[in-house]
């Protein structure tokens, strides 16, 4: 599986107070990590998260204080949206 198919795909996350836009910057399948560019209140940060697989082998990472499950396949190509 190549990370290019995921590159810069976007996901909108509501944390209760703010809308956070996430874009995939890189996925390393050997290390099982994902780098996400997060836009929150006009600030952009890049963070690394551990990738995991659920019981159906779908990729996800845990986000935020409550470790919410964010599925990689939920990210969308915004050019085609």
N, C-alpha and C positions, 0 to 999 in steps of 0.2 A: 504494500500500500504506500503510495507516494504522498508526501505532505503537500505537493503543489496543488492537488485537487481541493485542498482546504485553505490555501493561502489567501488571506485578507477577507475570508468569509466573515459575515457579521451576525451578531446576536444582541438583542436588546434585553436587558435585565432590569427589573424594577426592584429596588431594595427596600421599598416602603416609603422612602422620602425622595429618592433620586432615580432618574433613568440613567443606566450605565450602558454604554455601547462598547461591545467587545469585538475585537478583530483578531483572527488567528494570524500570528506572525511566523510561527515555526512549530512543527511537531517533530520530535525525535522518537522514532519507534523503538530504537535500540535501548534508550534510557527511559522510555515511557514518560516523557515530559512534553508539555505544551507551553509555548510562550504566547501570551495574550496582551494586546495593546488595549488598555481600558481608558475610555473617555468618560470622566465623571466631573460634572460641574466645570467643564472647559479645560480640565487638566488631563493630560495624557501620560499614563505610566505603562511600562511593560513589565509584566510579572510572569514568573514561571510556576506552573502547577504540575503535580504528579498526575499522570494519566492512569486510569483504571479501566477495567472491563466489567460490565455487569454480567448477569447469568446468561444473557443472549449474545455475549461477546461484543456489545456496543461500547465504544469509547466514551468516557466521560471524565470530568474532573470535579472536585468539590470546591465550592466558592463561598466566601463570606463567613460571618460569625457562626451561622447555623449549618455550615458545610453543605449547602444546597447542591444537588447533583445537576450539572450542566452537561448535556449530551453534545458531543462534537457534531453529530449529524443534524442538530437543531440550528446550526449556523447556516446562513443563507448567502448566496452570491447576490449582492445587492444590484449588480448590473442587470440581472435578469428578473429582479423582483417587481 
